[in-house]
Every structure is written in C-alpha cells, then in structure tokens.
Amino acid sequence: MDYFKPTFWLGMTASPERTDDFDVFEAFGHHIAYEIRLQQAMEENLLCLFHYFGITDLRMDGKVVDDKSDYNLLTSDTRVDYVIERA
C-alpha cells in the first residue's frame, strides 16, 4: 500500500474488527461500500455450509504449547493430518 498512490482505495474484508490493533476502516479512509453482519447473512442464507473441528489445545512433540503467538504451529502437518482424518 505504500508503493501505490491512488486517489481512492477499495478494500474488502470479512473481519473488520481485528485483534491486532490494525484499523481497517482507517486504512481505507472510512469508506464503507457495503456491510452485512453475521446474523443478517445467516437469515438471508448467504453463507455456505462448513465443517468445524474444535481442537482444544496445541501439542507439539507430545508437549502442550502454551505460547500460541507463533501461528505457524497451528498449521503443522500433525494438526492438518488430524483434521483430515476426521473429515
């Protein structure tokens, strides 16, 4: 975004309220073309079905990992294999 200098930025996101302190609204000049919330999208049948697999903790090499700041651990081959086995 630092390279290009357009007169207008158009951004799209499914998660405008974020936990990393990045203000999506500010980044795009508070221009909101359209907004729909989860409840309304469900009521209007706009969402596709999905399967949810709850994983209660993160284990690597048999040890529980308490520090989950390294999100690459969440996509480890072990975890991916676990989800695929249950699909």
Helices and strands as residue ranges (DSSP letters): H 24-27, H 38-43, E 59-60, E 63-64, G 71-75, H 77-86
